[in-house]
Amino acid sequence: MEAPQYVAARVQRALAEDERTHELGIRVDVRGGQLFLRGQVTCDERRLLIADVAGEAAPGLTVRNEVTVTEVRGPGEGERL
């Protein structure tokens, strides 16, 4: 069985290098037979692609996609405090 940190590193590399994602901002954690993905993206489609790529990089693990979708504000839209 491969050490969890090696699996996590392989998944992070796949997320960064895969043409579907090119994602650097996702945290990957492996515990038991589960792969946890955490971070923020701008759309649900991207969130789903990240889960697909992670699952392909770590077959046999259950992917827990905890990535959240955040709304991106356009220029000129102020943030209310």
PDB file of N, CA, C and O in Angstrom:
ATOM      1  N   MET A   1       0.849  -1.197   0.000  1.00  0.00           N
ATOM      2  CA  MET A   1       0.000   0.000   0.000  1.00  0.00           C
ATOM      3  C   MET A   1       0.887   1.249   0.000  1.00  0.00           C
ATOM      4  O   MET A   1       1.841   1.349   0.771  1.00  0.00           O
ATOM      5  N   GLU A   2       0.559   2.180  -0.862  1.00  0.00           N
ATOM      6  CA  GLU A   2       1.335   3.413  -1.004  1.00  0.00           C
ATOM      7  C   GLU A   2       1.036   4.361   0.164  1.00  0.00           C
ATOM      8  O   GLU A   2      -0.106   4.457   0.614  1.00  0.00           O
ATOM      9  N   ALA A   3       2.064   5.056   0.648  1.00  0.00           N
ATOM     10  CA  ALA A   3       1.894   5.989   1.764  1.00  0.00           C
ATOM     11  C   ALA A   3       0.962   7.126   1.353  1.00  0.00           C
ATOM     12  O   ALA A   3       1.014   7.598   0.218  1.00  0.00           O
ATOM     13  N   PRO A   4       0.096   7.571   2.296  1.00  0.00           N
ATOM     14  CA  PRO A   4      -0.881   8.624   1.979  1.00  0.00           C
ATOM     15  C   PRO A   4      -0.271   9.890   1.401  1.00  0.00           C
ATOM     16  O   PRO A   4      -0.846  10.493   0.495  1.00  0.00           O
ATOM     17  N   GLN A   5       0.895  10.305   1.913  1.00  0.00           N
ATOM     18  CA  GLN A   5       1.491  11.547   1.410  1.00  0.00           C
ATOM     19  C   GLN A   5       1.918  11.417  -0.046  1.00  0.00           C
ATOM     20  O   GLN A   5       1.908  12.404  -0.781  1.00  0.00           O
ATOM     21  N   TYR A   6       2.292  10.211  -0.474  1.00  0.00           N
ATOM     22  CA  TYR A   6       2.665   9.998  -1.878  1.00  0.00           C
ATOM     23  C   TYR A   6       1.439  10.030  -2.776  1.00  0.00           C
ATOM     24  O   TYR A   6       1.484  10.560  -3.887  1.00  0.00           O
ATOM     25  N   VAL A   7       0.349   9.462  -2.290  1.00  0.00           N
ATOM     26  CA  VAL A   7      -0.902   9.499  -3.062  1.00  0.00           C
ATOM     27  C   VAL A   7      -1.356  10.951  -3.209  1.00  0.00           C
ATOM     28  O   VAL A   7      -1.717  11.382  -4.304  1.00  0.00           O
ATOM     29  N   ALA A   8      -1.337  11.709  -2.099  1.00  0.00           N
ATOM     30  CA  ALA A   8      -1.752  13.112  -2.132  1.00  0.00           C
ATOM     31  C   ALA A   8      -0.878  13.908  -3.096  1.00  0.00           C
ATOM     32  O   ALA A   8      -1.389  14.733  -3.854  1.00  0.00           O
ATOM     33  N   ALA A   9       0.435  13.671  -3.075  1.00  0.00           N
ATOM     34  CA  ALA A   9       1.342  14.391  -3.973  1.00  0.00           C
ATOM     35  C   ALA A   9       1.050  14.040  -5.432  1.00  0.00           C
ATOM     36  O   ALA A   9       1.090  14.913  -6.299  1.00  0.00           O
ATOM     37  N   ARG A  10       0.758  12.772  -5.705  1.00  0.00           N
ATOM     38  CA  ARG A  10       0.445  12.357  -7.076  1.00  0.00           C
ATOM     39  C   ARG A  10      -0.836  13.031  -7.566  1.00  0.00           C
ATOM     40  O   ARG A  10      -0.911  13.467  -8.715  1.00  0.00           O
ATOM     41  N   VAL A  11      -1.841  13.117  -6.696  1.00  0.00           N
ATOM     42  CA  VAL A  11      -3.106  13.758  -7.069  1.00  0.00           C
ATOM     43  C   VAL A  11      -2.886  15.252  -7.305  1.00  0.00           C
ATOM     44  O   VAL A  11      -3.407  15.805  -8.273  1.00  0.00           O
ATOM     45  N   GLN A  12      -2.123  15.909  -6.434  1.00  0.00           N
ATOM     46  CA  GLN A  12      -1.868  17.338  -6.626  1.00  0.00           C
ATOM     47  C   GLN A  12      -1.120  17.592  -7.927  1.00  0.00           C
ATOM     48  O   GLN A  12      -1.405  18.565  -8.626  1.00  0.00           O
ATOM     49  N   ARG A  13      -0.170  16.730  -8.255  1.00  0.00           N
ATOM     50  CA  ARG A  13       0.560  16.868  -9.513  1.00  0.00           C
ATOM     51  C   ARG A  13      -0.393  16.683 -10.696  1.00  0.00           C
ATOM     52  O   ARG A  13      -0.326  17.429 -11.672  1.00  0.00           O
ATOM     53  N   ALA A  14      -1.275  15.695 -10.607  1.00  0.00           N
ATOM     54  CA  ALA A  14      -2.239  15.461 -11.688  1.00  0.00           C
ATOM     55  C   ALA A  14      -3.158  16.669 -11.866  1.00  0.00           C
ATOM     56  O   ALA A  14      -3.449  17.061 -12.996  1.00  0.00           O
ATOM     57  N   LEU A  15      -3.619  17.264 -10.761  1.00  0.00           N
ATOM     58  CA  LEU A  15      -4.487  18.445 -10.853  1.00  0.00           C
ATOM     59  C   LEU A  15      -3.758  19.620 -11.501  1.00  0.00           C
ATOM     60  O   LEU A  15      -4.359  20.399 -12.240  1.00  0.00           O
ATOM     61  N   ALA A  16      -2.466  19.742 -11.222  1.00  0.00           N
ATOM     62  CA  ALA A  16      -1.683  20.846 -11.786  1.00  0.00           C
ATOM     63  C   ALA A  16      -1.374  20.622 -13.266  1.00  0.00           C
ATOM     64  O   ALA A  16      -1.349  21.574 -14.046  1.00  0.00           O
ATOM     65  N   GLU A  17      -1.138  19.356 -13.657  1.00  0.00           N
ATOM     66  CA  GLU A  17      -0.659  19.081 -15.011  1.00  0.00           C
ATOM     67  C   GLU A  17      -1.749  18.718 -16.006  1.00  0.00           C
ATOM     68  O   GLU A  17      -1.542  18.863 -17.210  1.00  0.00           O
ATOM     69  N   ASP A  18      -2.896  18.253 -15.545  1.00  0.00           N
ATOM     70  CA  ASP A  18      -3.960  17.828 -16.462  1.00  0.00           C
ATOM     71  C   ASP A  18      -4.540  19.046 -17.181  1.00  0.00           C
ATOM     72  O   ASP A  18      -4.838  20.064 -16.556  1.00  0.00           O
ATOM     73  N   GLU A  19      -4.694  18.931 -18.504  1.00  0.00           N
ATOM     74  CA  GLU A  19      -5.190  20.070 -19.299  1.00  0.00           C
ATOM     75  C   GLU A  19      -6.624  20.447 -18.936  1.00  0.00           C
ATOM     76  O   GLU A  19      -7.063  21.554 -19.244  1.00  0.00           O
ATOM     77  N   ARG A  20      -7.353  19.554 -18.293  1.00  0.00           N
ATOM     78  CA  ARG A  20      -8.733  19.873 -17.901  1.00  0.00           C
ATOM     79  C   ARG A  20      -8.792  20.764 -16.671  1.00  0.00           C
ATOM     80  O   ARG A  20      -9.785  21.460 -16.456  1.00  0.00           O
ATOM     81  N   THR A  21      -7.737  20.749 -15.863  1.00  0.00           N
ATOM     82  CA  THR A  21      -7.800  21.481 -14.600  1.00  0.00           C
ATOM     83  C   THR A  21      -6.716  22.540 -14.453  1.00  0.00           C
ATOM     84  O   THR A  21      -7.038  23.696 -14.176  1.00  0.00           O
ATOM     85  N   HIS A  22      -5.448  22.192 -14.625  1.00  0.00           N
ATOM     86  CA  HIS A  22      -4.328  23.122 -14.357  1.00  0.00           C
ATOM     87  C   HIS A  22      -4.563  23.842 -13.036  1.00  0.00           C
ATOM     88  O   HIS A  22      -4.470  25.068 -12.969  1.00  0.00           O
ATOM     89  N   GLU A  23      -4.864  23.089 -11.994  1.00  0.00           N
ATOM     90  CA  GLU A  23      -5.268  23.659 -10.711  1.00  0.00           C
ATOM     91  C   GLU A  23      -4.166  23.489  -9.670  1.00  0.00           C
ATOM     92  O   GLU A  23      -3.679  22.381  -9.441  1.00  0.00           O
ATOM     93  N   LEU A  24      -3.782  24.598  -9.043  1.00  0.00           N
ATOM     94  CA  LEU A  24      -2.742  24.574  -8.014  1.00  0.00           C
ATOM     95  C   LEU A  24      -3.290  24.821  -6.617  1.00  0.00           C
ATOM     96  O   LEU A  24      -2.598  24.569  -5.631  1.00  0.00           O
ATOM     97  N   GLY A  25      -4.517  25.310  -6.519  1.00  0.00           N
ATOM     98  CA  GLY A  25      -5.022  25.756  -5.222  1.00  0.00           C
ATOM     99  C   GLY A  25      -5.883  24.765  -4.465  1.00  0.00           C
ATOM    100  O   GLY A  25      -6.626  25.163  -3.569  1.00  0.00           O
ATOM    101  N   ILE A  26      -5.806  23.480  -4.800  1.00  0.00           N
ATOM    102  CA  ILE A  26      -6.637  22.492  -4.124  1.00  0.00           C
ATOM    103  C   ILE A  26      -5.786  21.714  -3.118  1.00  0.00           C
ATOM    104  O   ILE A  26      -4.720  21.200  -3.459  1.00  0.00           O
ATOM    105  N   ARG A  27      -6.269  21.637  -1.882  1.00  0.00           N
ATOM    106  CA  ARG A  27      -5.589  20.840  -0.868  1.00  0.00           C
ATOM    107  C   ARG A  27      -6.079  19.400  -0.966  1.00  0.00           C
ATOM    108  O   ARG A  27      -7.277  19.150  -1.093  1.00  0.00           O
ATOM    109  N   VAL A  28      -5.154  18.471  -0.908  1.00  0.00           N
ATOM    110  CA  VAL A  28      -5.463  17.049  -1.027  1.00  0.00           C
ATOM    111  C   VAL A  28      -5.019  16.357   0.254  1.00  0.00           C
ATOM    112  O   VAL A  28      -3.885  16.534   0.700  1.00  0.00           O
ATOM    113  N   ASP A  29      -5.915  15.567   0.846  1.00  0.00           N
ATOM    114  CA  ASP A  29      -5.608  14.847   2.071  1.00  0.00           C
ATOM    115  C   ASP A  29      -6.116  13.420   1.908  1.00  0.00           C
ATOM    116  O   ASP A  29      -7.247  13.208   1.470  1.00  0.00           O
ATOM    117  N   VAL A  30      -5.286  12.445   2.257  1.00  0.00           N
ATOM    118  CA  VAL A  30      -5.678  11.048   2.167  1.00  0.00           C
ATOM    119  C   VAL A  30      -5.771  10.487   3.580  1.00  0.00           C
ATOM    120  O   VAL A  30      -4.812  10.549   4.349  1.00  0.00           O
ATOM    121  N   ARG A  31      -6.935   9.939   3.910  1.00  0.00           N
ATOM    122  CA  ARG A  31      -7.131   9.287   5.202  1.00  0.00           C
ATOM    123  C   ARG A  31      -7.898   8.003   4.972  1.00  0.00           C
ATOM    124  O   ARG A  31      -9.014   8.006   4.452  1.00  0.00           O
ATOM    125  N   GLY A  32      -7.276   6.906   5.369  1.00  0.00           N
ATOM    126  CA  GLY A  32      -7.901   5.606   5.157  1.00  0.00           C
ATOM    127  C   GLY A  32      -8.078   5.384   3.666  1.00  0.00           C
ATOM    128  O   GLY A  32      -7.136   5.578   2.896  1.00  0.00           O
ATOM    129  N   GLY A  33      -9.243   4.989   3.256  1.00  0.00           N
ATOM    130  CA  GLY A  33      -9.523   4.777   1.842  1.00  0.00           C
ATOM    131  C   GLY A  33     -10.189   5.963   1.182  1.00  0.00           C
ATOM    132  O   GLY A  33     -10.825   5.834   0.136  1.00  0.00           O
ATOM    133  N   GLN A  34     -10.036   7.146   1.815  1.00  0.00           N
ATOM    134  CA  GLN A  34     -10.725   8.330   1.297  1.00  0.00           C
ATOM    135  C   GLN A  34      -9.736   9.421   0.896  1.00  0.00           C
ATOM    136  O   GLN A  34      -8.700   9.619   1.530  1.00  0.00           O
ATOM    137  N   LEU A  35     -10.091  10.115  -0.173  1.00  0.00           N
ATOM    138  CA  LEU A  35      -9.309  11.225  -0.695  1.00  0.00           C
ATOM    139  C   LEU A  35     -10.152  12.488  -0.544  1.00  0.00           C
ATOM    140  O   LEU A  35     -11.207  12.612  -1.167  1.00  0.00           O
ATOM    141  N   PHE A  36      -9.689  13.420   0.280  1.00  0.00           N
ATOM    142  CA  PHE A  36     -10.421  14.666   0.522  1.00  0.00           C
ATOM    143  C   PHE A  36      -9.840  15.782  -0.326  1.00  0.00           C
ATOM    144  O   PHE A  36      -8.626  15.981  -0.360  1.00  0.00           O
ATOM    145  N   LEU A  37     -10.715  16.509  -1.011  1.00  0.00           N
ATOM    146  CA  LEU A  37     -10.322  17.655  -1.822  1.00  0.00           C
ATOM    147  C   LEU A  37     -10.939  18.902  -1.207  1.00  0.00           C
ATOM    148  O   LEU A  37     -12.146  18.952  -0.967  1.00  0.00           O
ATOM    149  N   ARG A  38     -10.102  19.916  -0.951  1.00  0.00           N
ATOM    150  CA  ARG A  38     -10.605  21.142  -0.344  1.00  0.00           C
ATOM    151  C   ARG A  38     -10.003  22.341  -1.059  1.00  0.00           C
ATOM    152  O   ARG A  38      -8.851  22.317  -1.491  1.00  0.00           O
ATOM    153  N   GLY A  39     -10.800  23.378  -1.173  1.00  0.00           N
ATOM    154  CA  GLY A  39     -10.348  24.602  -1.821  1.00  0.00           C
ATOM    155  C   GLY A  39     -11.540  25.326  -2.416  1.00  0.00           C
ATOM    156  O   GLY A  39     -12.690  25.010  -2.109  1.00  0.00           O
ATOM    157  N   GLN A  40     -11.259  26.294  -3.264  1.00  0.00           N
ATOM    158  CA  GLN A  40     -12.318  27.090  -3.887  1.00  0.00           C
ATOM    159  C   GLN A  40     -12.071  27.206  -5.379  1.00  0.00           C
ATOM    160  O   GLN A  40     -10.936  27.359  -5.832  1.00  0.00           O
ATOM    161  N   VAL A  41     -13.156  27.131  -6.127  1.00  0.00           N
ATOM    162  CA  VAL A  41     -13.106  27.316  -7.581  1.00  0.00           C
ATOM    163  C   VAL A  41     -14.242  28.252  -7.979  1.00  0.00           C
ATOM    164  O   VAL A  41     -15.086  28.600  -7.154  1.00  0.00           O
ATOM    165  N   THR A  42     -14.258  28.659  -9.257  1.00  0.00           N
ATOM    166  CA  THR A  42     -15.218  29.672  -9.701  1.00  0.00           C
ATOM    167  C   THR A  42     -16.494  29.109 -10.314  1.00  0.00           C
ATOM    168  O   THR A  42     -17.448  29.856 -10.530  1.00  0.00           O
ATOM    169  N   CYS A  43     -16.532  27.798 -10.602  1.00  0.00           N
ATOM    170  CA  CYS A  43     -17.767  27.243 -11.175  1.00  0.00           C
ATOM    171  C   CYS A  43     -17.901  25.757 -10.833  1.00  0.00           C
ATOM    172  O   CYS A  43     -16.920  25.080 -10.528  1.00  0.00           O
ATOM    173  N   ASP A  44     -19.137  25.273 -10.893  1.00  0.00           N
ATOM    174  CA  ASP A  44     -19.404  23.891 -10.534  1.00  0.00           C
ATOM    175  C   ASP A  44     -18.765  22.920 -11.524  1.00  0.00           C
ATOM    176  O   ASP A  44     -18.337  21.835 -11.131  1.00  0.00           O
ATOM    177  N   GLU A  45     -18.696  23.296 -12.800  1.00  0.00           N
ATOM    178  CA  GLU A  45     -18.074  22.422 -13.798  1.00  0.00           C
ATOM    179  C   GLU A  45     -16.615  22.144 -13.424  1.00  0.00           C
ATOM    180  O   GLU A  45     -16.148  21.009 -13.521  1.00  0.00           O
ATOM    181  N   ARG A  46     -15.909  23.180 -12.999  1.00  0.00           N
ATOM    182  CA  ARG A  46     -14.503  23.039 -12.593  1.00  0.00           C
ATOM    183  C   ARG A  46     -14.397  22.139 -11.363  1.00  0.00           C
ATOM    184  O   ARG A  46     -13.487  21.315 -11.268  1.00  0.00           O
ATOM    185  N   ARG A  47     -15.313  22.298 -10.439  1.00  0.00           N
ATOM    186  CA  ARG A  47     -15.346  21.470  -9.225  1.00  0.00           C
ATOM    187  C   ARG A  47     -15.471  19.990  -9.600  1.00  0.00           C
ATOM    188  O   ARG A  47     -14.782  19.141  -9.034  1.00  0.00           O
ATOM    189  N   LEU A  48     -16.349  19.691 -10.552  1.00  0.00           N
ATOM    190  CA  LEU A  48     -16.558  18.309 -10.983  1.00  0.00           C
ATOM    191  C   LEU A  48     -15.347  17.764 -11.734  1.00  0.00           C
ATOM    192  O   LEU A  48     -14.986  16.601 -11.554  1.00  0.00           O
ATOM    193  N   LEU A  49     -14.713  18.584 -12.570  1.00  0.00           N
ATOM    194  CA  LEU A  49     -13.507  18.151 -13.292  1.00  0.00           C
ATOM    195  C   LEU A  49     -12.377  17.817 -12.318  1.00  0.00           C
ATOM    196  O   LEU A  49     -11.638  16.855 -12.527  1.00  0.00           O
ATOM    197  N   ILE A  50     -12.246  18.599 -11.271  1.00  0.00           N
ATOM    198  CA  ILE A  50     -11.217  18.347 -10.261  1.00  0.00           C
ATOM    199  C   ILE A  50     -11.433  16.979  -9.624  1.00  0.00           C
ATOM    200  O   ILE A  50     -10.478  16.230  -9.420  1.00  0.00           O
ATOM    201  N   ALA A  51     -12.680  16.653  -9.311  1.00  0.00           N
ATOM    202  CA  ALA A  51     -12.986  15.342  -8.735  1.00  0.00           C
ATOM    203  C   ALA A  51     -12.674  14.222  -9.718  1.00  0.00           C
ATOM    204  O   ALA A  51     -12.166  13.173  -9.322  1.00  0.00           O
ATOM    205  N   ASP A  52     -12.974  14.433 -10.996  1.00  0.00           N
ATOM    206  CA  ASP A  52     -12.684  13.424 -12.022  1.00  0.00           C
ATOM    207  C   ASP A  52     -11.188  13.146 -12.117  1.00  0.00           C
ATOM    208  O   ASP A  52     -10.757  11.994 -12.095  1.00  0.00           O
ATOM    209  N   VAL A  53     -10.406  14.213 -12.222  1.00  0.00           N
ATOM    210  CA  VAL A  53      -8.954  14.066 -12.362  1.00  0.00           C
ATOM    211  C   VAL A  53      -8.369  13.400 -11.109  1.00  0.00           C
ATOM    212  O   VAL A  53      -7.514  12.522 -11.216  1.00  0.00           O
ATOM    213  N   ALA A  54      -8.824  13.811  -9.935  1.00  0.00           N
ATOM    214  CA  ALA A  54      -8.329  13.223  -8.686  1.00  0.00           C
ATOM    215  C   ALA A  54      -8.656  11.733  -8.614  1.00  0.00           C
ATOM    216  O   ALA A  54      -7.821  10.927  -8.205  1.00  0.00           O
ATOM    217  N   GLY A  55      -9.877  11.374  -9.013  1.00  0.00           N
ATOM    218  CA  GLY A  55     -10.274   9.974  -8.990  1.00  0.00           C
ATOM    219  C   GLY A  55      -9.448   9.121  -9.941  1.00  0.00           C
ATOM    220  O   GLY A  55      -9.132   7.972  -9.631  1.00  0.00           O
ATOM    221  N   GLU A  56      -9.096   9.675 -11.094  1.00  0.00           N
ATOM    222  CA  GLU A  56      -8.265   8.960 -12.055  1.00  0.00           C
ATOM    223  C   GLU A  56      -6.839   8.782 -11.523  1.00  0.00           C
ATOM    224  O   GLU A  56      -6.198   7.768 -11.800  1.00  0.00           O
ATOM    225  N   ALA A  57      -6.344   9.759 -10.765  1.00  0.00           N
ATOM    226  CA  ALA A  57      -4.980   9.711 -10.243  1.00  0.00           C
ATOM    227  C   ALA A  57      -4.870   8.791  -9.023  1.00  0.00           C
ATOM    228  O   ALA A  57      -3.780   8.327  -8.686  1.00  0.00           O
ATOM    229  N   ALA A  58      -5.994   8.532  -8.371  1.00  0.00           N
ATOM    230  CA  ALA A  58      -5.987   7.683  -7.170  1.00  0.00           C
ATOM    231  C   ALA A  58      -7.119   6.664  -7.243  1.00  0.00           C
ATOM    232  O   ALA A  58      -8.048   6.711  -6.437  1.00  0.00           O
ATOM    233  N   PRO A  59      -7.046   5.736  -8.212  1.00  0.00           N
ATOM    234  CA  PRO A  59      -8.111   4.739  -8.328  1.00  0.00           C
ATOM    235  C   PRO A  59      -8.174   3.887  -7.064  1.00  0.00           C
ATOM    236  O   PRO A  59      -7.151   3.582  -6.451  1.00  0.00           O
ATOM    237  N   GLY A  60      -9.381   3.513  -6.692  1.00  0.00           N
ATOM    238  CA  GLY A  60      -9.544   2.690  -5.500  1.00  0.00           C
ATOM    239  C   GLY A  60      -9.849   3.490  -4.251  1.00  0.00           C
ATOM    240  O   GLY A  60     -10.276   2.923  -3.245  1.00  0.00           O
ATOM    241  N   LEU A  61      -9.640   4.799  -4.294  1.00  0.00           N
ATOM    242  CA  LEU A  61      -9.987   5.641  -3.147  1.00  0.00           C
ATOM    243  C   LEU A  61     -11.331   6.303  -3.403  1.00  0.00           C
ATOM    244  O   LEU A  61     -11.688   6.592  -4.545  1.00  0.00           O
ATOM    245  N   THR A  62     -12.064   6.538  -2.338  1.00  0.00           N
ATOM    246  CA  THR A  62     -13.327   7.257  -2.427  1.00  0.00           C
ATOM    247  C   THR A  62     -13.022   8.752  -2.392  1.00  0.00           C
ATOM    248  O   THR A  62     -12.401   9.237  -1.446  1.00  0.00           O
ATOM    249  N   VAL A  63     -13.455   9.482  -3.417  1.00  0.00           N
ATOM    250  CA  VAL A  63     -13.195  10.921  -3.486  1.00  0.00           C
ATOM    251  C   VAL A  63     -14.281  11.669  -2.714  1.00  0.00           C
ATOM    252  O   VAL A  63     -15.472  11.522  -2.988  1.00  0.00           O
ATOM    253  N   ARG A  64     -13.849  12.468  -1.752  1.00  0.00           N
ATOM    254  CA  ARG A  64     -14.739  13.357  -0.992  1.00  0.00           C
ATOM    255  C   ARG A  64     -14.467  14.776  -1.475  1.00  0.00           C
ATOM    256  O   ARG A  64     -13.495  15.409  -1.062  1.00  0.00           O
ATOM    257  N   ASN A  65     -15.331  15.263  -2.348  1.00  0.00           N
ATOM    258  CA  ASN A  65     -15.118  16.568  -2.960  1.00  0.00           C
ATOM    259  C   ASN A  65     -15.724  17.651  -2.070  1.00  0.00           C
ATOM    260  O   ASN A  65     -16.932  17.888  -2.094  1.00  0.00           O
ATOM    261  N   GLU A  66     -14.868  18.303  -1.288  1.00  0.00           N
ATOM    262  CA  GLU A  66     -15.303  19.388  -0.400  1.00  0.00           C
ATOM    263  C   GLU A  66     -14.922  20.751  -0.968  1.00  0.00           C
ATOM    264  O   GLU A  66     -14.897  21.749  -0.248  1.00  0.00           O
ATOM    265  N   VAL A  67     -14.626  20.782  -2.265  1.00  0.00           N
ATOM    266  CA  VAL A  67     -14.290  22.033  -2.941  1.00  0.00           C
ATOM    267  C   VAL A  67     -15.557  22.877  -3.028  1.00  0.00           C
ATOM    268  O   VAL A  67     -16.625  22.364  -3.363  1.00  0.00           O
ATOM    269  N   THR A  68     -15.443  24.160  -2.731  1.00  0.00           N
ATOM    270  CA  THR A  68     -16.595  25.055  -2.790  1.00  0.00           C
ATOM    271  C   THR A  68     -16.501  25.965  -4.009  1.00  0.00           C
ATOM    272  O   THR A  68     -15.416  26.281  -4.497  1.00  0.00           O
ATOM    273  N   VAL A  69     -17.665  26.372  -4.480  1.00  0.00           N
ATOM    274  CA  VAL A  69     -17.748  27.288  -5.620  1.00  0.00           C
ATOM    275  C   VAL A  69     -17.973  28.689  -5.064  1.00  0.00           C
ATOM    276  O   VAL A  69     -18.917  28.924  -4.310  1.00  0.00           O
ATOM    277  N   THR A  70     -17.105  29.610  -5.440  1.00  0.00           N
ATOM    278  CA  THR A  70     -17.243  30.992  -4.981  1.00  0.00           C
ATOM    279  C   THR A  70     -17.634  31.883  -6.142  1.00  0.00           C
ATOM    280  O   THR A  70     -17.204  31.678  -7.277  1.00  0.00           O
ATOM    281  N   GLU A  71     -18.439  32.853  -5.848  1.00  0.00           N
ATOM    282  CA  GLU A  71     -18.882  33.807  -6.867  1.00  0.00           C
ATOM    283  C   GLU A  71     -17.767  34.802  -7.128  1.00  0.00           C
ATOM    284  O   GLU A  71     -17.196  35.372  -6.198  1.00  0.00           O
ATOM    285  N   VAL A  72     -17.468  35.001  -8.379  1.00  0.00           N
ATOM    286  CA  VAL A  72     -16.435  35.970  -8.754  1.00  0.00           C
ATOM    287  C   VAL A  72     -17.128  37.288  -9.100  1.00  0.00           C
ATOM    288  O   VAL A  72     -18.026  37.335  -9.941  1.00  0.00           O
ATOM    289  N   ARG A  73     -16.696  38.340  -8.442  1.00  0.00           N
ATOM    290  CA  ARG A  73     -17.271  39.659  -8.700  1.00  0.00           C
ATOM    291  C   ARG A  73     -16.506  40.327  -9.838  1.00  0.00           C
ATOM    292  O   ARG A  73     -15.280  40.253  -9.914  1.00  0.00           O
ATOM    293  N   GLY A  74     -17.241  40.966 -10.699  1.00  0.00           N
ATOM    294  CA  GLY A  74     -16.624  41.685 -11.802  1.00  0.00           C
ATOM    295  C   GLY A  74     -16.009  42.989 -11.325  1.00  0.00           C
ATOM    296  O   GLY A  74     -16.307  43.442 -10.220  1.00  0.00           O
ATOM    297  N   PRO A  75     -15.163  43.597 -12.131  1.00  0.00           N
ATOM    298  CA  PRO A  75     -14.591  44.886 -11.725  1.00  0.00           C
ATOM    299  C   PRO A  75     -15.667  45.936 -11.568  1.00  0.00           C
ATOM    300  O   PRO A  75     -16.609  46.006 -12.357  1.00  0.00           O
ATOM    301  N   GLY A  76     -15.516  46.747 -10.545  1.00  0.00           N
ATOM    302  CA  GLY A  76     -16.494  47.802 -10.318  1.00  0.00           C
ATOM    303  C   GLY A  76     -17.591  47.407  -9.367  1.00  0.00           C
ATOM    304  O   GLY A  76     -18.349  48.259  -8.905  1.00  0.00           O
ATOM    305  N   GLU A  77     -17.692  46.114  -9.061  1.00  0.00           N
ATOM    306  CA  GLU A  77     -18.690  45.698  -8.079  1.00  0.00           C
ATOM    307  C   GLU A  77     -18.039  45.778  -6.704  1.00  0.00           C
ATOM    308  O   GLU A  77     -17.087  45.055  -6.410  1.00  0.00           O
ATOM    309  N   GLY A  78     -18.556  46.647  -5.886  1.00  0.00           N
ATOM    310  CA  GLY A  78     -17.976  46.829  -4.568  1.00  0.00           C
ATOM    311  C   GLY A  78     -18.442  45.749  -3.608  1.00  0.00           C
ATOM    312  O   GLY A  78     -19.508  45.157  -3.772  1.00  0.00           O
ATOM    313  N   GLU A  79     -17.617  45.512  -2.610  1.00  0.00           N
ATOM    314  CA  GLU A  79     -17.979  44.562  -1.578  1.00  0.00           C
ATOM    315  C   GLU A  79     -18.528  45.329  -0.399  1.00  0.00           C
ATOM    316  O   GLU A  79     -17.902  46.276   0.077  1.00  0.00           O
ATOM    317  N   ARG A  80     -19.697  44.929   0.078  1.00  0.00           N
ATOM    318  CA  ARG A  80     -20.300  45.621   1.226  1.00  0.00           C
ATOM    319  C   ARG A  80     -19.748  45.035   2.510  1.00  0.00           C
ATOM    320  O   ARG A  80     -19.647  43.819   2.678  1.00  0.00           O
ATOM    321  N   LEU A  81     -19.400  45.928   3.399  1.00  0.00           N
ATOM    322  CA  LEU A  81     -18.879  45.490   4.706  1.00  0.00           C
ATOM    323  C   LEU A  81     -19.857  45.841   5.784  1.00  0.00           C
ATOM    324  O   LEU A  81     -19.610  45.559   6.957  1.00  0.00           O
TER     325      LEU A  81
END
